[in-house]
Amino acid sequence: QVQLVESGGGLVQPGGSLRLSCVASGSIFSIKTMGWYRQAPGKQRELVARITPGGSTIYADQVKGRFTISRDNAKNTVYLQMNTLNPEDTAVYYCNLVPYPTYTTWGQGTQVTVSS
């Protein structure tokens, strides 16, 4: 079963940038579509970006043009470069398969807080 470890979050001012990393265990990483999800307080978890094994990407409208998802299959790692952050981006960010398995075990996530 795939295990996921997110890192790179923190506190940043509006307009700032962060780079998130997610290391996925298991031998099937290279053949799976991966994505970044986020969950803000009081809201449902939402998918903000996804990337196929071949590198095709899709972004949610709220982050399009500001976020970039990428992957390094040799390192079993997916990244999320976040630029021009605003307070609405504040959330816990998670990585997982897209679509995620019905009974998936989520990682601990990494907290992103955008505040002045």
C-alpha positions, 0 to 999 in steps of 0.5 A: 500500500502506498504511503505518503509524506508531505512537507514544505508548508509554513507561514508566508505573507500574501504574495509570497511563495512556497514549494511543497514536496510529497514522497510516495512509497511503493513501486506503482508511483510511476504509473499513477496519476498524482494530485495535491488536495487541500482542506481549509477549516470548515470546508470540504477537501478539494483537488487543486492540481493533478499530474499524469505519469506522462506529465500532463497537468490540470489545475483548479480555477482558483490556482491556475496560473499561480501553482505548478505541479511536477513530479520526479518518478525516479525519486517517487516525489511530486511537487507543488510550486505555489506563487502569489499566495493569498489568504484564501490558499490557507489550508492543510495540503495533502497529496494522493492518487487521483482518483484517491482510493475509497478507503485510502489512508491520508498522510498527515499533510502540511499546513500552509498559512498565508497571513500578514 
